[in-house]
Amino acid sequence: MISDVIDNEQVAILLNDVLEAHGYDFLEYSHASIKRRITRLYALDNFVSFAEFRYTIKSDKQYFKRFLEEITVNVTEMFRDPSFYRALRNDVFPALGTYPFIRIWVAGCSTGEEAYSLAILLKELNLLNKSLIYATDINPSVLEKAKNGMFPLNYLKQYSENYLQSGGTKEFSSYYTASYSLAKFDESLNKKMIFSTHNLVSDHSFNEFQLILCRNVLIYFDKDLQHKVFNLFDNSIEKLGYLALGSKESLEFWAKSKEYKRIKLEKIWRKL
């Protein structure tokens, strides 16, 4: 079985190497999921020994980029979980619309689909002109893709269905132009976005936000690290601001959870 090729001790050695050589801290990520992804990469790239794998990750910058892409999970789509976006449209943005300016942080933004979904939503509510979306990720190469605002055309059918189910009011195709196999999203959307690298494990708060989205990232962290990230978000959310998590994530066992009130059925909480 592949899973026996790399043992727990070797995983720990690799993660320490990565922290020392490249400054990325994966030590508090969920052990089972990170071991599975390291093992998969080892098998996929046909390494003959752990020593060779370890040496390549430490010393080959190009290969480390590949390692980073495989270890940080980049599964995302536009208007994923349409009922969540409907709640933003109906319950969150009308309240934030009363603010003179809206700052939003999409933490772990991957290739940017979530940031573009938010920009479309804000545009339809006439709020984009007074909003700024900060989209961050640990992985610089996915941020490059996000900045370009180009997505494979064959994904757009699903994205369009999600958009309509989320309460979208326009023709979804009015937001992009198709070119060969890619859809390029309108530049008026990413004009209101700032993309930058940010490591939730080691970096600090960098602004005050009215809304933070961090969806389907924390499921890969252990409990202690999740709580550390919640504290980072708490330092970054204005009073009466909102925090949105993924469908399998919760604030429930965090020490300050009583200071947040959940909005209806979605995984959205308001800071009291």
C-alpha positions in Angstrom: 0.0 0.0 0.0 1.3 3.5 -0.9 0.3 4.9 2.5 3.1 2.9 4.2 5.8 4.4 2.0 6.1 7.6 4.1 5.6 7.2 7.8 4.6 9.7 10.4 8.2 10.5 11.4 9.1 11.3 7.8 6.1 13.6 7.5 7.3 15.5 10.5 10.8 15.7 9.1 9.5 17.0 5.8 7.3 19.6 7.4 10.2 20.9 9.6 12.3 21.1 6.4 9.7 23.1 4.7 9.4 25.5 7.6 13.2 25.9 7.9 14.0 26.2 4.1 11.0 28.0 2.8 9.2 29.6 5.8 5.8 27.8 5.3 4.4 26.3 8.5 2.2 23.2 8.0 3.0 21.6 11.4 -0.5 22.2 12.8 -2.4 21.1 9.7 -4.6 18.0 10.1 -2.0 15.2 10.1 -4.1 12.6 8.3 -4.9 14.9 5.4 -1.4 16.3 4.9 0.2 12.8 5.1 -2.3 11.6 2.4 -1.3 14.5 0.1 2.4 14.1 0.7 2.2 10.4 0.0 0.2 10.9 -3.1 2.8 13.4 -4.5 5.6 11.0 -3.6 4.0 8.2 -5.6 2.8 10.5 -8.4 6.3 11.8 -9.1 8.0 8.4 -8.8 10.6 9.2 -6.2 12.9 6.2 -5.5 13.6 7.1 -1.9 12.5 9.4 0.8 16.0 11.0 0.9 15.7 12.1 -2.7 12.1 13.4 -2.1 13.3 15.4 0.9 16.4 16.8 -0.9 14.3 17.9 -3.9 11.7 19.7 -1.7 14.4 21.5 0.3 16.7 22.5 -2.6 14.7 22.8 -5.8 12.6 26.0 -5.8 10.6 24.9 -8.9 9.7 21.6 -7.4 8.8 23.3 -4.1 6.2 25.3 -6.0 4.7 22.0 -7.2 4.8 20.7 -3.6 2.9 23.8 -2.4 0.2 23.4 -5.1 -0.4 19.8 -4.1 -0.4 20.4 -0.4 -2.7 23.4 -0.3 -6.0 22.2 -1.6 -7.4 24.4 -4.3 -11.0 23.1 -4.9 -13.4 26.0 -5.5 -16.2 27.2 -7.8 -18.2 30.3 -8.4 -21.3 30.7 -6.2 -20.5 27.4 -4.5 -23.4 26.5 -2.1 -25.9 28.9 -3.7 -28.0 29.2 -0.5 -25.0 30.7 1.2 -24.8 33.4 -1.5 -28.5 34.0 -1.2 -28.0 34.6 2.5 -25.3 37.2 1.7 -27.6 38.8 -0.8 -30.6 39.0 1.5 -29.3 39.1 5.0 -25.7 40.4 5.1 -25.2 42.9 2.3 -28.3 45.0 3.0 -26.9 45.6 6.5 -23.4 46.3 5.2 -24.9 48.6 2.5 -25.6 51.2 5.2 -21.8 51.6 5.7 -19.8 54.3 3.9 -17.3 51.7 2.8 -17.2 47.9 2.9 -14.0 45.9 3.3 -14.1 42.2 2.7 -11.4 39.6 3.3 -11.5 36.3 1.4 -8.9 34.2 3.3 -7.7 31.2 1.4 -9.1 32.5 -1.9 -7.4 29.9 -4.1 -7.9 30.7 -7.8 -10.3 33.5 -7.0 -13.8 32.2 -7.9 -15.2 33.2 -4.6 -13.8 36.8 -4.9 -15.4 37.2 -8.3 -18.7 35.8 -7.1 -18.7 38.4 -4.3 -17.9 41.2 -6.8 -20.8 40.2 -9.0 -23.1 40.1 -6.0 -21.9 43.6 -4.8 -22.3 44.9 -8.4 -26.0 43.8 -8.6 -26.7 45.4 -5.2 -25.0 48.7 -6.4 -22.4 48.3 -3.6 -19.2 47.4 -5.6 -18.2 51.1 -6.1 -17.8 51.4 -2.3 -16.3 48.0 -1.6 -12.8 46.5 -1.6 -12.2 42.8 -1.6 -8.9 41.6 -0.2 -8.2 38.1 -1.6 -5.3 36.2 0.1 -3.8 32.8 -0.2 -0.6 31.0 1.0 0.1 29.9 -2.6 1.5 32.6 -5.0 0.8 30.6 -8.1 -2.9 30.4 -7.5 -3.0 34.1 -6.8 -1.5 34.7 -10.3 -4.5 32.8 -11.8 -6.9 34.7 -9.6 -5.6 38.1 -10.8 -6.1 37.1 -14.4 -9.8 36.4 -13.8 -9.8 33.7 -16.5 -11.6 30.4 -15.9 -12.1 27.3 -18.1 -15.2 27.8 -20.2 -16.4 24.2 -19.5 -16.9 25.2 -15.8 -19.2 28.0 -16.7 -22.4 26.0 -17.1 -22.1 24.9 -13.5 -21.2 28.4 -12.3 -24.1 29.9 -14.2 -26.5 27.4 -12.6 -25.1 28.2 -9.1 -25.4 31.9 -9.9 -29.1 31.6 -10.8 -29.9 29.5 -7.7 -28.2 32.1 -5.6 -30.7 34.7 -6.7 -28.6 36.2 -9.6 -30.6 38.8 -11.5 -28.8 39.2 -14.8 -27.5 37.0 -17.7 -24.5 35.4 -16.2 -22.7 35.6 -19.5 -22.9 39.4 -19.3 -20.0 39.2 -16.8 -17.4 37.6 -19.0 -16.2 37.2 -22.6 -15.5 33.8 -24.0 -12.2 33.3 -25.8 -11.3 29.8 -27.1 -11.5 27.6 -24.0 -11.4 30.4 -21.4 -13.9 32.8 -20.0 -12.4 36.2 -19.1 -14.3 38.1 -16.4 -15.0 41.8 -16.6 -12.2 44.1 -15.4 -14.7 46.2 -13.5 -14.8 43.3 -11.1 -11.2 42.8 -10.3 -10.5 46.5 -10.2 -12.1 46.3 -6.7 -9.8 43.4 -5.6 -6.4 43.3 -4.0 -4.6 39.9 -4.2 -1.7 39.1 -1.9 0.0 36.2 -0.2 -1.0 35.7 3.4 -0.3 32.7 5.7 -3.1 32.2 8.2 -0.7 30.2 10.4 2.0 32.8 10.8 0.9 36.2 9.5 -1.0 38.9 11.4 -4.1 40.9 11.0 -3.7 43.6 8.4 -6.9 45.6 8.4 -10.4 45.9 9.9 -13.1 44.2 7.9 -16.9 44.2 7.9 -17.0 40.7 6.4 -14.4 37.8 6.4 -15.0 34.6 4.3 -12.8 31.6 5.0 -14.7 28.7 3.6 -13.4 25.1 3.4 -9.9 26.0 4.5 -10.1 25.3 8.3 -11.2 21.6 7.8 -7.5 21.0 6.9 -6.3 22.5 10.3 -6.2 20.8 13.7 -8.4 22.2 16.5 -5.7 24.4 18.1 -4.8 26.0 14.8 -8.4 26.6 13.9 -8.8 28.5 17.2 -5.6 30.4 16.5 -7.1 31.5 13.2 -10.5 32.4 14.8 -8.5 34.7 17.1 -6.8 36.3 14.1 -10.2 36.8 12.4 -11.7 38.2 15.7 -8.9 40.8 15.7 -9.7 41.7 12.1 -13.5 42.0 12.3 -15.2 45.2 13.2 -18.0 45.1 15.8 -21.2 44.0 14.0 -19.1 42.6 11.2 -19.6 39.1 9.8 -17.6 35.9 9.6 -18.5 33.2 7.1 -17.2 29.6 7.2 -17.6 26.5 5.0 -20.5 24.0 5.4 -18.4 21.6 7.6 -16.8 24.3 9.8 -18.0 25.9 13.0 -17.2 28.4 15.7 -18.9 26.1 18.2 -16.0 25.1 20.5 -14.0 28.3 20.3 -13.6 30.3 23.5 -15.2 33.5 22.1 -18.0 31.8 20.2 -20.6 33.4 22.6 -19.6 36.8 21.2 -20.9 35.8 17.8 -24.5 35.2 16.7 -25.3 32.8 13.9 -27.4 34.1 11.0 -30.3 31.7 10.2 -29.2 28.4 8.7 -26.0 29.3 7.0 -22.5 29.2 8.5 -22.4 33.0 8.9 -21.9 34.7 12.3 -22.3 38.3 13.3 -19.9 39.8 15.9 -21.9 41.2 18.8 
